[in-house]
Amino acid sequence: MANAVSPLAPKSVPDMPAISGVRLATAAAGIRYPGRTDVLLALFAPGTTAAGVFTRSKCPSAPVEWCRAHLKPGKARALVVNSGNANAFTGKSGRAATKLTAALAAKAAGCPATQVFLASTGVIGEPLDARKFGPVMSGLAARAAAGGFHGAAKAIMTTDTFPKVATATARIGKTRVTINGIAKGAGMIAPDMATMLSFIFTDAPIAAPALQRILNDTVTDTFNAVTIDGDTSTSDTLMAFATGAAAARGAPRISKPGDPRLRGFRKAFATVLADLAEQIARDGEGARKLVEIEVEGAVSKISARRIAMSIANSPLVKTAIAGEDANWGRVVMAVGKAGEPANRDKLSIWFGGIRVAHRGMRDPAYDEAKVSARMKQPKISLKVQLGMGRGRDRVLTCDLTKEYVAINGDYRS
């Protein structure tokens, strides 16, 4: 894909330190995109624990089914990710492709196939020829080295316009540990989970059940609080891998998710996921505006989330923002259709920090020129106060432009 880089792309990219116990390599297997890397192999040190959260689609991809079937022991030695083909809606051939891919990676990594995890992204419904991994897999294993996270993020892109990486550090006991993350996602983005692939790597010594709980707790207000177009993918995969290598430097081994020594780690972990989630919103297909939606005064957080998503997924709201129009009438529509408690005469709405509607009608101090100027900014904040209770929530989305239609109209071409 040769898409122009999104104007909302981050202005700087962090240096991604190596994670002890993680080695990465990429290759061009010719899955779909000629002349670019399209397969990632990650190799993990013995003892690496794994956790995962996957799509809630009732039509999941074959790799999602593979990962679910092998996640319970919580042990990982390898990860294979390909772009260009989702290996979804591919029937028996899809399951055979996952089995062959895992066998090839297991042989190259010297581990059981049950400790190999898989993810695929790209076109749905086209058979994946896993034999293409054969000629590159041994070379991937031989070249795998510490670092290389930028290249890894690039290899898993489809309609993304920039690779997505994030990093943070924290202390467990007196030992500093590192958390790195990569992600891909630009379209077919909606919870649960947000439609994307993301992989988190850390050298922290955390048991699989604790890592799984941390992942479950963190995804709600990060990846599950992002939507581009309201469409949930067949292939959503978020996995975390903890090598435990920091134990050699004195980090205590953590077995319980509620261990108070994890407080800083949890915060750093959430920072990485939130950063990646925002990058996905910034790279929404055809996006020109990053949109932050805050709903306050709902009867509960769950109600606030549903109302926020109703606004974020409304094509009318999103196209109005693309046209730099603070059309509060469309926001009122989206609030009203959400099916959650709301009172028209208590409703207030802000665009870009400027109140445009108050208690069920246009704000008396509304100034069209002032609001129009604010709507030209690349990031738009939209706040709704319901006046019904204390529930509040925040989600991220983007505008809906002609480019979104062009990208998706040509996707299989």
DRENNUSE-873757 format. One record per residue: residue number from 0; x, z, y of N, C-alpha, C in turn. Coordinates in pm, whole numbers. Each point is the difference from the previous one (the first is absolute). Layout:
N
{site NUM {X Z Y} {X Z Y} {X Z Y}}
...
This chain:
413
{site 0 {85 0 -119} {-85 0 119} {89 0 125}}
{site 1 {-35 -84 95} {79 -9 121} {-85 39 121}}
{site 2 {-74 110 -13} {-86 44 109} {85 52 116}}
{site 3 {-45 -27 123} {68 56 116} {-15 151 -3}}
{site 4 {105 69 42} {-2 146 -4} {-108 53 94}}
{site 5 {-76 95 -48} {-108 58 80} {53 55 132}}
{site 6 {-73 -22 110} {42 58 128} {-8 152 0}}
{site 7 {-66 56 -101} {-13 145 -10} {108 62 -89}}
{site 8 {92 -82 -50} {106 50 -87} {82 106 72}}
{site 9 {49 101 -73} {84 103 63} {120 -62 70}}
{site 10 {37 56 114} {111 -54 78} {136 32 -61}}
{site 11 {5 101 -85} {124 36 -68} {-28 32 -145}}
{site 12 {101 -20 -83} {-12 26 -143} {100 108 -38}}
{site 13 {-43 104 -71} {92 108 -31} {106 -39 -102}}
{site 14 {117 60 10} {97 -10 -107} {-55 75 -120}}
{site 15 {10 -60 -117} {-56 61 -120} {114 52 -87}}
{site 16 {21 131 -4} {110 54 -80} {-25 -20 -149}}
{site 17 {107 1 -74} {-13 -8 -146} {-64 128 -52}}
{site 18 {-73 -13 -108} {-59 115 -70} {74 15 -132}}
{site 19 {65 112 -20} {74 21 -124} {-95 -8 -120}}
{site 20 {36 -82 -97} {-84 -18 -118} {-91 -120 8}}
{site 21 {6 -76 111} {-80 -122 17} {94 -117 24}}
{site 22 {-15 -105 -80} {76 -124 20} {-99 -116 9}}
{site 23 {26 -92 93} {-94 -109 27} {69 -136 -8}}
{site 24 {-78 -101 -37} {47 -138 3} {-120 -91 13}}
{site 25 {20 -116 63} {-107 -99 14} {51 -136 -47}}
{site 26 {-95 -88 -31} {37 -134 -45} {-114 -96 30}}
{site 27 {31 -128 -7} {-99 -106 15} {-33 -53 -138}}
{site 28 {-118 34 -49} {-41 -43 -133} {-90 -124 4}}
{site 29 {-38 -44 121} {-85 -118 11} {-144 24 -41}}
{site 30 {-50 121 24} {-138 32 -38} {-99 -86 79}}
{site 31 {19 -9 131} {-89 -81 84} {72 -60 120}}
{site 32 {85 83 63} {65 -41 124} {139 -57 -29}}
{site 33 {20 -128 20} {134 -56 -25} {100 46 104}}
{site 34 {121 25 -47} {108 30 94} {-2 136 62}}
{site 35 {-69 98 -61} {3 135 55} {-9 102 -113}}
{site 36 {49 120 26} {-7 104 -102} {-146 37 -25}}
{site 37 {-32 20 -125} {-139 31 -35} {-12 102 -114}}
{site 38 {112 60 -38} {-6 104 -102} {98 111 36}}
{site 39 {-47 122 -17} {79 120 27} {13 80 -128}}
{site 40 {121 44 -29} {24 94 -110} {60 127 58}}
{site 41 {-63 112 -28} {54 131 36} {34 73 -130}}
{site 42 {120 54 -7} {44 77 -116} {17 145 41}}
{site 43 {-47 91 -85} {2 143 31} {85 77 -101}}
{site 44 {65 103 48} {81 86 -86} {-88 73 -100}}
{site 45 {55 34 -117} {-76 81 -95} {-52 127 65}}
{site 46 {-123 38 -35} {-60 119 57} {-87 -25 122}}
{site 47 {-6 -125 45} {-83 -33 116} {-147 19 -34}}
{site 48 {-71 69 90} {-143 22 -18} {-79 -101 81}}
{site 49 {-124 -24 -40} {-82 -103 64} {-141 50 24}}
{site 50 {-61 -51 107} {-140 27 31} {-60 -127 57}}
{site 51 {-130 -16 -11} {-60 -124 50} {-145 16 37}}
{site 52 {-43 -83 95} {-139 -12 40} {-29 -149 4}}
{site 53 {-117 -39 -53} {-27 -142 -17} {-138 -38 54}}
{site 54 {-24 -130 5} {-126 -51 52} {-120 61 -72}}
{site 55 {-110 11 74} {-126 42 -61} {-87 -121 -34}}
{site 56 {55 -118 16} {-73 -121 -38} {-38 8 -148}}
{site 57 {-120 -46 -31} {-45 -5 -139} {56 -123 -72}}
{site 58 {74 -82 73} {65 -118 -59} {151 9 25}}
{site 59 {66 103 -55} {143 19 30} {88 -104 -68}}
{site 60 {119 -17 56} {96 -93 -57} {60 55 -129}}
{site 61 {62 -89 -76} {66 43 -124} {114 99 27}}
{site 62 {82 -18 105} {104 101 27} {-57 137 34}}
{site 63 {-112 6 71} {-63 129 30} {-40 69 -130}}
{site 64 {-59 -75 -92} {-39 57 -128} {123 48 -78}}
{site 65 {108 -78 6} {124 40 -68} {51 133 55}}
{site 66 {6 11 132} {52 122 62} {-87 121 -33}}
{site 67 {-130 -17 7} {-90 112 -34} {21 47 -143}}
{site 68 {21 -96 -88} {14 33 -143} {128 76 -29}}
{site 69 {102 -13 87} {131 59 -30} {43 108 100}}
{site 70 {-89 37 91} {39 95 104} {-4 145 -45}}
{site 71 {-85 35 -95} {-22 140 -34} {128 78 -32}}
{site 72 {94 -52 -77} {123 78 -25} {83 25 126}}
{site 73 {-21 -81 102} {69 21 127} {148 -32 -1}}
{site 74 {43 -91 -87} {141 -36 -10} {19 -147 34}}
{site 75 {105 -30 77} {24 -138 40} {149 -32 -7}}
{site 76 {30 -120 -49} {138 -50 0} {13 -134 72}}
{site 77 {-114 -70 20} {9 -130 65} {-134 -36 65}}
{site 78 {10 -83 103} {-117 -54 69} {25 -148 22}}
{site 79 {-97 -84 -35} {8 -144 25} {-117 -39 88}}
{site 80 {29 -65 112} {-104 -46 92} {22 -148 27}}
{site 81 {-107 -78 -10} {11 -142 37} {-102 -35 106}}
{site 82 {34 -96 84} {-92 -54 98} {-37 -142 -38}}
{site 83 {-113 -48 55} {-42 -137 -25} {-110 -15 -102}}
{site 84 {-15 97 -89} {-103 -4 -103} {-41 142 -32}}
{site 85 {-131 30 13} {-49 137 -18} {-19 38 -146}}
{site 86 {5 -97 -91} {-30 24 -141} {-130 80 -13}}
{site 87 {-101 -47 73} {-132 63 -2} {-104 -103 -39}}
{site 88 {-100 44 -75} {-102 -90 -52} {65 -109 -84}}
{site 89 {90 45 -87} {76 -93 -84} {-19 28 -149}}
{site 90 {-92 88 -34} {-38 22 -139} {114 40 -92}}
{site 91 {-5 -49 -123} {101 35 -99} {138 -46 42}}
{site 92 {8 -114 68} {132 -48 41} {63 95 101}}
{site 93 {-82 64 82} {51 97 96} {58 122 -68}}
{site 94 {-70 48 -101} {52 115 -73} {127 -36 -76}}
{site 95 {4 -120 -53} {121 -45 -69} {116 -11 98}}
{site 96 {-29 -42 122} {105 -13 101} {59 135 37}}
{site 97 {-85 102 12} {53 133 32} {85 52 -116}}
{site 98 {-44 -23 -121} {76 47 -116} {136 -67 -7}}
{site 99 {4 -131 27} {127 -72 -4} {91 45 115}}
{site 100 {-56 14 119} {80 44 114} {62 136 -26}}
{site 101 {-81 93 -50} {51 134 -28} {108 -3 -108}}
{site 102 {-18 -84 -100} {100 -11 -108} {131 -56 53}}
{site 103 {-7 -100 85} {122 -57 59} {73 103 85}}
{site 104 {-76 74 81} {62 101 86} {56 116 -82}}
{site 105 {-73 40 -104} {46 109 -85} {132 -35 -68}}
{site 106 {11 -124 -46} {125 -43 -64} {115 2 100}}
{site 107 {-27 -47 121} {105 -5 102} {40 139 47}}
{site 108 {-99 91 4} {26 136 51} {45 96 -109}}
{site 109 {-20 -38 -125} {35 89 -111} {-92 119 -9}}
{site 110 {-131 -25 8} {-99 108 -3} {-124 -46 -75}}
{site 111 {-91 91 -34} {-125 -42 -64} {-88 -78 99}}
{site 112 {-76 -94 -51} {-90 -77 86} {-105 88 66}}
{site 113 {-31 113 -64} {-100 92 55} {49 70 127}}
{site 114 {130 -10 29} {54 59 123} {31 -106 106}}
{site 115 {-58 -119 -21} {10 -108 98} {-135 -14 70}}
{site 116 {0 -1 132} {-124 -17 75} {1 -136 68}}
{site 117 {-121 -55 18} {-14 -138 46} {-98 -9 117}}
{site 118 {24 -95 88} {-95 -31 107} {14 -146 34}}
{site 119 {-112 -64 29} {0 -141 36} {-92 -21 119}}
{site 120 {36 -95 86} {-82 -29 117} {2 -149 28}}
{site 121 {-112 -52 43} {-9 -142 29} {-136 -55 -39}}
{site 122 {-2 -123 -46} {-125 -69 -31} {-67 64 -122}}
{site 123 {-131 18 8} {-80 53 -110} {-54 -115 -85}}
{site 124 {3 18 -130} {-63 -97 -90} {93 -103 -59}}
{site 125 {123 -6 47} {97 -94 -55} {87 71 -104}}
{site 126 {17 -57 -118} {85 64 -102} {142 20 51}}
{site 127 {59 113 -34} {139 29 35} {90 -36 -118}}
{site 128 {93 -89 24} {94 -39 -105} {117 99 1}}
{site 129 {-14 106 -80} {102 105 -2} {131 -47 -60}}
{site 130 {0 -116 -65} {126 -52 -53} {100 -29 111}}
{site 131 {-50 -19 121} {90 -26 113} {87 120 34}}
{site 132 {-41 120 -45} {81 118 25} {122 5 -92}}
{site 133 {-11 -67 -115} {107 5 -99} {136 -40 53}}
{site 134 {12 -117 65} {132 -45 47} {62 86 109}}
{site 135 {-81 82 70} {55 77 111} {13 149 -30}}
{site 136 {-66 48 -105} {-8 144 -19} {135 65 -30}}
{site 137 {79 -59 -86} {129 62 -32} {91 0 123}}
{site 138 {-6 -108 79} {79 -5 123} {-45 103 101}}
{site 139 {-131 23 7} {-52 104 89} {56 136 -39}}
{site 140 {-4 30 -128} {50 130 -46} {149 15 27}}
{site 141 {73 -109 -18} {145 5 21} {35 18 148}}
{site 142 {-81 -59 88} {28 7 144} {-61 121 68}}
{site 143 {-90 69 -66} {-71 111 64} {99 101 56}}
{site 144 {-22 37 125} {93 89 69} {-76 91 94}}
{site 145 {67 106 42} {-60 94 95} {-25 -72 132}}
{site 146 {-107 38 70} {-35 -65 126} {-81 -126 -25}}
{site 147 {-3 -87 97} {-72 -126 -16} {-149 9 21}}
{site 148 {-47 102 72} {-144 18 17} {-62 -108 87}}
{site 149 {73 -51 99} {-54 -107 83} {-25 -125 -82}}
{site 150 {95 -36 -85} {-18 -116 -86} {-112 19 -99}}
{site 151 {-15 123 -50} {-107 31 -94} {-136 -19 66}}
{site 152 {-14 48 125} {-126 -14 72} {-32 -147 27}}
{site 153 {103 -79 25} {-21 -143 28} {-45 -74 -125}}
{site 154 {52 38 -115} {-31 -70 -125} {-146 15 -41}}
{site 155 {-68 105 44} {-137 24 -44} {-103 -49 102}}
{site 156 {43 -69 106} {-92 -51 102} {-81 -119 -51}}
{site 157 {-123 -12 50} {-80 -122 -22} {-31 -58 138}}
{site 158 {-116 33 57} {-31 -48 135} {56 94 107}}
{site 159 {73 101 -39} {67 88 96} {92 -83 89}}
{site 160 {15 43 124} {92 -70 90} {129 78 22}}
{site 161 {6 123 -48} {124 77 7} {5 101 -113}}
{site 162 {119 31 -49} {12 102 -106} {-26 139 58}}
{site 163 {-60 86 -81} {-43 131 48} {81 109 -71}}
{site 164 {75 78 77} {83 108 -54} {-16 124 87}}
{site 165 {22 115 -59} {-3 127 74} {85 101 -73}}
{site 166 {53 97 72} {85 102 -61} {-14 131 75}}
{site 167 {23 110 -70} {-3 133 61} {82 93 -88}}
{site 168 {38 114 56} {72 102 -77} {-71 133 14}}
{site 169 {27 88 -93} {-57 135 2} {94 92 -77}}
{site 170 {-23 128 11} {78 97 -77} {-88 64 -106}}
{site 171 {56 9 -119} {-60 80 -107} {101 110 -29}}
{site 172 {-38 122 34} {100 106 1} {98 -27 113}}
{site 173 {127 -3 -31} {101 -29 100} {56 -141 -11}}
{site 174 {-60 -80 -87} {53 -133 -28} {-87 -108 64}}
{site 175 {65 -92 68} {-72 -110 62} {-27 -109 -104}}
{site 176 {-124 -47 -3} {-39 -109 -89} {-50 -116 86}}
{site 177 {1 -118 -58} {-39 -121 71} {-123 -62 -64}}
{site 178 {-85 -57 83} {-120 -71 -46} {2 -138 63}}
{site 179 {2 -103 -81} {-6 -139 47} {-128 -65 -52}}
{site 180 {-57 -89 79} {-118 -72 -43} {4 -145 40}}
{site 181 {-57 -86 -84} {-20 -141 34} {-146 -32 -27}}
{site 182 {-51 -103 67} {-140 -38 -20} {-18 -148 31}}
{site 183 {-108 -56 -54} {-45 -132 40} {-151 8 17}}
{site 184 {-51 -82 91} {-143 -4 22} {-29 -59 135}}
{site 185 {-94 -94 5} {-38 -61 127} {-146 -44 -2}}
{site 186 {-53 -28 -117} {-139 -40 -12} {-60 59 -127}}
{site 187 {-131 -14 -17} {-73 66 -108} {33 149 1}}
{site 188 {-15 59 119} {40 140 21} {-122 86 27}}
{site 189 {-30 89 -93} {-105 100 21} {12 105 -108}}
{site 190 {-32 125 29} {6 102 -102} {-106 -27 -106}}
{site 191 {4 66 -112} {105 94 -33} {83 -65 -110}}
{site 192 {125 -15 4} {89 28 110} {-2 -117 97}}
{site 193 {75 15 105} {20 -116 84} {65 -106 -87}}
{site 194 {-40 -124 20} {42 -106 -89} {143 -38 25}}
{site 195 {84 47 -88} {143 -21 24} {78 48 -121}}
{site 196 {129 -23 7} {95 61 -92} {93 87 83}}
{site 197 {30 118 -49} {97 85 68} {72 86 -103}}
{site 198 {130 19 24} {82 75 -93} {86 99 78}}
{site 199 {-5 124 -42} {69 108 68} {108 54 -94}}
{site 200 {119 22 54} {114 43 -80} {61 125 64}}
{site 201 {33 99 -82} {64 121 52} {96 56 -104}}
{site 202 {100 73 49} {93 68 -90} {-41 145 -24}}
{site 203 {-117 38 47} {-48 138 -17} {-30 27 -148}}
{site 204 {31 122 -46} {-30 36 -140} {-142 58 -12}}
{site 205 {-98 -87 -16} {-140 41 -3} {-63 -48 -130}}
{site 206 {-66 90 -71} {-66 -34 -125} {-115 -97 26}}
{site 207 {-30 -81 -99} {-101 -104 16} {-136 53 45}}
{site 208 {-53 110 -59} {-132 48 45} {0 40 147}}
{site 209 {109 61 47} {8 38 141} {10 -123 89}}
{site 210 {79 -98 -42} {12 -124 76} {-134 -73 8}}
{site 211 {-75 2 -111} {-130 -65 -1} {-96 68 97}}
{site 212 {2 130 4} {-88 74 91} {35 -30 146}}
{site 213 {128 -3 30} {44 -31 137} {-47 -140 38}}
{site 214 {14 -95 -91} {-42 -136 27} {-150 -7 24}}
{site 215 {-77 65 -86} {-145 0 15} {-42 61 134}}
{site 216 {66 110 38} {-35 68 124} {33 -83 123}}
{site 217 {108 -77 -8} {52 -70 117} {-68 -134 25}}
{site 218 {-50 -63 -105} {-52 -136 15} {-128 -5 83}}
{site 219 {-77 110 2} {-130 -2 67} {10 -37 147}}
{site 220 {94 61 71} {9 -23 144} {111 -97 39}}
{site 221 {51 -73 -98} {102 -102 29} {-50 -136 -47}}
{site 222 {29 -38 -122} {-40 -131 -48} {-152 -16 -12}}
{site 223 {-70 109 -29} {-145 -10 -11} {-68 5 136}}
{site 224 {77 13 105} {-55 -1 136} {39 -128 73}}
{site 225 {24 -106 -75} {34 -131 57} {-93 -105 -57}}
{site 226 {-46 -89 85} {-78 -114 -47} {31 -120 88}}
{site 227 {11 -116 -62} {18 -124 74} {-129 -80 1}}
{site 228 {-59 -15 -119} {-116 -88 -11} {-112 54 -89}}
{site 229 {15 124 -50} {-106 59 -80} {0 -42 -146}}
{site 230 {99 -79 -42} {2 -49 -138} {105 73 -82}}
{site 231 {-45 66 -107} {90 76 -86} {59 -89 -108}}
{site 232 {131 3 -14} {70 -88 -92} {-14 45 -145}}
{site 233 {32 -93 -88} {8 28 -144} {130 69 -36}}
{site 234 {96 2 92} {138 29 -37} {63 119 70}}
{site 235 {-77 74 80} {56 111 76} {82 93 -88}}
{site 236 {122 23 40} {89 89 -75} {88 77 98}}
{site 237 {-7 131 -10} {90 89 74} {66 90 -103}}
{site 238 {133 -10 -10} {71 83 -97} {115 73 68}}
{site 239 {25 120 -48} {112 81 50} {91 34 -117}}
{site 240 {130 -5 27} {101 26 -103} {98 105 53}}
{site 241 {19 107 -74} {91 107 40} {112 11 -103}}
{site 242 {122 -34 42} {111 -3 -96} {53 139 -34}}
{site 243 {-21 97 88} {51 135 -24} {148 17 26}}
{site 244 {65 -104 53} {146 4 17} {45 109 97}}
{site 245 {-89 42 90} {38 103 96} {21 136 -66}}
{site 246 {-44 15 -123} {22 127 -71} {149 25 -18}}
{site 247 {76 -106 -15} {145 15 -15} {65 52 127}}
{site 248 {-69 -10 113} {49 51 127} {-62 134 36}}
{site 249 {-74 56 -94} {-54 134 22} {-148 8 27}}
{site 250 {-70 -112 5} {-144 4 25} {-72 63 -120}}
{site 251 {-90 93 25} {-73 62 -111} {-98 -98 -62}}
{site 252 {-19 12 -129} {-97 -86 -68} {-140 54 24}}
{site 253 {-89 -87 42} {-136 39 37} {-97 -45 -108}}
{site 254 {-80 93 -50} {-96 -34 -104} {-145 13 46}}
{site 255 {-24 76 108} {-137 22 46} {-22 -63 137}}
{site 256 {-110 -72 18} {-24 -68 128} {-18 95 118}}
{site 257 {-40 124 -29} {-21 97 107} {123 81 35}}
{site 258 {114 -33 -59} {124 73 28} {29 -5 150}}
{site 259 {16 117 65} {23 0 146} {128 -72 41}}
{site 260 {93 -16 -93} {124 -72 32} {-24 -150 21}}
{site 261 {-121 -47 -32} {-34 -141 17} {-60 -30 137}}
{site 262 {-14 100 85} {-71 -21 127} {63 -113 82}}
{site 263 {131 7 18} {68 -104 76} {-3 -134 -69}}
{site 264 {12 1 -133} {-4 -125 -75} {-135 -68 14}}
{site 265 {-107 79 -11} {-134 -57 15} {-16 -68 136}}
{site 266 {50 65 104} {-12 -56 134} {77 -131 12}}
{site 267 {123 -2 -53} {81 -121 6} {-60 -112 -85}}
{site 268 {-54 37 -115} {-64 -96 -90} {-119 -66 72}}
{site 269 {-80 82 67} {-115 -52 74} {45 -90 115}}
{site 270 {112 35 63} {52 -82 109} {36 -140 -49}}
{site 271 {63 -9 -116} {37 -131 -55} {-125 -82 -32}}
{site 272 {-98 61 -67} {-120 -74 -36} {-78 -43 125}}
{site 273 {-7 87 100} {-72 -35 123} {69 -114 73}}
{site 274 {132 2 1} {77 -107 65} {-28 -133 -69}}
{site 275 {6 -3 -132} {-25 -123 -73} {-144 -48 19}}
{site 276 {-94 94 1} {-141 -37 19} {-20 -65 136}}
{site 277 {63 54 103} {-14 -60 133} {64 -138 5}}
{site 278 {113 -17 -69} {62 -132 -3} {-91 -104 -64}}
{site 279 {-75 41 -102} {-95 -92 -63} {-109 -38 100}}
{site 280 {-51 96 76} {-100 -30 102} {58 -94 105}}
{site 281 {127 21 37} {64 -85 99} {21 -143 -49}}
{site 282 {4 -16 -133} {25 -133 -57} {-128 -62 -55}}
{site 283 {-115 50 42} {-125 -60 -44} {0 -149 26}}
{site 284 {-51 -76 -93} {6 -146 9} {-61 -49 131}}
{site 285 {81 -65 81} {-44 -54 128} {-17 103 110}}
{site 286 {40 124 -24} {-27 108 96} {79 -17 129}}
{site 287 {-65 37 109} {64 6 131} {-18 136 66}}
{site 288 {-86 83 -60} {-25 134 54} {2 102 -114}}
{site 289 {75 108 18} {-10 115 -88} {-110 90 56}}
{site 290 {-93 41 -85} {-116 76 46} {-5 135 -69}}
{site 291 {1 106 80} {-14 136 -51} {-140 49 32}}
{site 292 {-74 39 -102} {-137 45 18} {-9 148 -32}}
{site 293 {-48 77 96} {-19 144 -18} {-148 32 12}}
{site 294 {-50 72 -96} {-138 46 4} {1 152 4}}
{site 295 {-67 56 99} {-8 144 17} {-147 43 4}}
{site 296 {-22 129 -24} {-135 54 11} {-93 -40 -111}}
{site 297 {54 -40 -116} {-83 -33 -115} {-37 127 -75}}
{site 298 {-91 -12 -95} {-43 119 -74} {106 43 -101}}
{site 299 {94 -89 -35} {108 35 -93} {109 -105 14}}
{site 300 {117 30 -58} {109 -99 -1} {-40 -123 -80}}
{site 301 {-70 21 -110} {-42 -114 -83} {-93 -91 79}}
{site 302 {-92 61 73} {-93 -79 82} {76 -75 109}}
{site 303 {96 68 62} {81 -65 104} {77 -119 -57}}
{site 304 {53 14 -121} {73 -109 -63} {-92 -120 -24}}
{site 305 {-118 26 -49} {-93 -110 -28} {-39 -74 127}}
{site 306 {-22 74 106} {-35 -63 127} {119 -78 55}}
{site 307 {119 59 -8} {120 -69 49} {23 -129 -77}}
{site 308 {-21 2 -130} {19 -121 -80} {-108 -103 28}}
{site 309 {-120 44 30} {-106 -92 37} {37 -76 126}}
{site 310 {60 70 96} {47 -64 123} {117 -93 -30}}
{site 311 {97 51 -75} {123 -74 -26} {-23 -127 -80}}
{site 312 {-101 0 -85} {-27 -116 -85} {-104 -95 58}}
{site 313 {-49 29 119} {-101 -87 60} {65 -126 58}}
{site 314 {-36 -119 -50} {55 -123 59} {-35 -13 148}}
{site 315 {-117 50 40} {-39 -11 140} {86 89 90}}
{site 316 {29 120 -46} {89 88 78} {139 -62 8}}
{site 317 {50 -48 -114} {137 -50 -8} {19 -129 81}}
{site 318 {-101 -87 0} {11 -122 79} {-13 30 149}}
{site 319 {-80 100 36} {-9 40 141} {135 50 50}}
{site 320 {69 77 -83} {132 50 38} {99 -116 10}}
{site 321 {-11 -97 -90} {86 -119 9} {-23 -73 132}}
{site 322 {-124 1 47} {-33 -63 126} {20 90 121}}
{site 323 {59 119 -25} {31 97 106} {-126 42 75}}
{site 324 {-109 16 -77} {-129 40 54} {-35 139 -52}}
{site 325 {-14 96 90} {-36 137 -38} {-152 7 -24}}
{site 326 {-44 -64 -105} {-142 -15 -27} {-51 123 -75}}
{site 327 {-42 100 75} {-44 125 -62} {-131 -18 -77}}
{site 328 {-77 -105 33} {-123 -25 -74} {28 -25 -147}}
{site 329 {110 -68 -29} {35 -26 -140} {47 128 -69}}
{site 330 {62 88 75} {39 129 -57} {-124 83 -34}}
{site 331 {-96 0 91} {-127 70 -26} {-64 -55 -127}}
{site 332 {0 -132 -14} {-54 -61 -121} {69 52 -124}}
{site 333 {135 3 3} {77 41 -118} {-22 147 -33}}
{site 334 {-15 84 103} {-31 141 -24} {-137 12 -66}}
{site 335 {-96 -71 53} {-136 11 -50} {-19 -49 -142}}
{site 336 {79 -100 -41} {-18 -56 -134} {74 78 -108}}
{site 337 {83 96 41} {85 71 -97} {-80 88 -95}}
{site 338 {-124 32 36} {-82 84 -88} {33 147 9}}
{site 339 {75 40 103} {39 139 19} {-77 59 118}}
{site 340 {-12 135 4} {-72 63 111} {58 -39 135}}
{site 341 {-84 -46 89} {39 -39 135} {-123 8 90}}
{site 342 {24 23 127} {-108 8 97} {38 -89 118}}
{site 343 {-77 -104 18} {28 -97 107} {23 67 135}}
{site 344 {-80 102 31} {4 59 133} {113 102 18}}
{site 345 {78 23 -106} {118 87 11} {130 -79 -8}}
{site 346 {-11 -130 -18} {115 -84 -30} {80 -36 126}}
{site 347 {132 20 -7} {90 -43 107} {113 -83 -61}}
{site 348 {50 -99 75} {98 -95 -52} {109 -23 104}}
{site 349 {126 -5 -47} {115 -28 85} {77 -121 -54}}
{site 350 {46 -86 85} {96 -105 -34} {126 25 83}}
{site 351 {114 10 -68} {126 19 72} {0 122 89}}
{site 352 {-69 105 -41} {-5 123 77} {-99 -1 114}}
{site 353 {-71 -110 19} {-99 -12 108} {-141 12 -60}}
{site 354 {-76 95 47} {-136 17 -53} {-89 -112 53}}
{site 355 {-60 -74 -93} {-85 -113 38} {-147 28 -23}}
{site 356 {-29 96 -87} {-139 36 -29} {-8 152 -17}}
{site 357 {-110 58 48} {-12 145 -2} {-146 39 -21}}
{site 358 {-21 81 -102} {-132 55 -32} {-107 -110 -6}}
{site 359 {32 -101 -79} {-100 -100 -33} {-19 -111 100}}
{site 360 {91 -14 98} {-14 -108 96} {135 -32 63}}
{site 361 {8 -108 73} {125 -38 66} {44 111 95}}
{site 362 {131 26 0} {53 104 87} {-27 -35 147}}
{site 363 {-48 94 80} {-29 -29 140} {123 -47 78}}
{site 364 {120 41 -44} {122 -37 73} {69 -122 -61}}
{site 365 {-70 -74 -86} {60 -114 -68} {54 -102 100}}
{site 366 {126 -43 -23} {66 -98 86} {51 -113 -90}}
{site 367 {-66 -114 5} {32 -112 -89} {145 -44 13}}
{site 368 {49 -11 124} {137 -48 22} {102 96 -59}}
{site 369 {-23 128 16} {94 100 -51} {5 -2 -152}}
{site 370 {-116 -9 -62} {-5 -2 -147} {59 -131 -54}}
{site 371 {-29 -110 64} {53 -130 -46} {152 -1 3}}
{site 372 {58 61 102} {145 8 8} {57 81 -115}}
{site 373 {-67 110 -34} {46 84 -111} {-10 -73 -133}}
{site 374 {-100 -87 -17} {-21 -70 -126} {106 -107 -26}}
{site 375 {82 -30 96} {107 -98 -18} {122 59 -68}}
{site 376 {3 132 -18} {113 65 -63} {6 -35 -150}}
{site 377 {120 0 -60} {11 -34 -142} {-56 109 -93}}
{site 378 {-10 124 47} {-61 107 -78} {-123 50 74}}
{site 379 {-112 2 -69} {-127 41 57} {-48 127 -71}}
{site 380 {-31 101 78} {-62 120 -57} {-151 -6 25}}
{site 381 {-75 33 -101} {-146 0 10} {-48 137 -50}}
{site 382 {-64 75 86} {-45 134 -38} {-151 10 12}}
{site 383 {-59 67 -99} {-144 24 -2} {-22 150 -12}}
{site 384 {-82 56 88} {-41 140 -8} {-148 3 -36}}
{site 385 {-31 57 -116} {-136 -1 -50} {-84 117 49}}
{site 386 {67 114 30} {-73 117 46} {-86 64 -106}}
{site 387 {36 -15 -126} {-82 51 -111} {63 120 -71}}
{site 388 {132 18 15} {66 106 -73} {148 2 34}}
{site 389 {83 45 -96} {143 15 24} {84 -94 -85}}
{site 390 {-63 -87 -78} {74 -92 -86} {69 -109 81}}
{site 391 {122 -31 -41} {74 -104 70} {89 -74 -98}}
{site 392 {35 -124 34} {89 -79 -85} {59 -114 83}}
{site 393 {103 -64 -58} {72 -108 68} {33 -107 -101}}
{site 394 {-23 -126 36} {38 -112 -85} {68 -106 86}}
{site 395 {73 -88 -67} {69 -110 67} {-54 -132 -49}}
{site 396 {-9 -96 90} {-38 -135 -37} {66 -96 99}}
{site 397 {-47 -122 4} {51 -100 95} {-115 -89 41}}
{site 398 {26 -89 93} {-104 -92 43} {-17 -112 -102}}
{site 399 {-102 -81 18} {-29 -112 -90} {6 -128 82}}
{site 400 {98 -84 -33} {25 -120 79} {-22 -128 -82}}
{site 401 {8 -114 68} {-11 -129 -68} {111 -17 -103}}
{site 402 {116 61 25} {112 -13 -94} {-32 62 -135}}
{site 403 {-82 107 -1} {-39 60 -129} {-73 -103 -85}}
{site 404 {-92 -74 63} {-75 -102 -72} {93 -110 -49}}
{site 405 {93 -42 85} {93 -107 -37} {87 42 -118}}
{site 406 {53 122 4} {88 48 -108} {-74 5 -131}}
{site 407 {-121 54 0} {-73 18 -124} {-70 -127 -46}}
{site 408 {-29 -90 96} {-55 -128 -40} {101 -87 -73}}
{site 409 {127 22 28} {107 -82 -60} {77 73 -110}}
{site 410 {-42 120 -37} {84 86 -83} {38 -62 -134}}
{site 411 {-94 -68 -67} {31 -58 -132} {53 -141 11}}
{site 412 {6 -55 121} {42 -140 17} {147 -17 -30}}
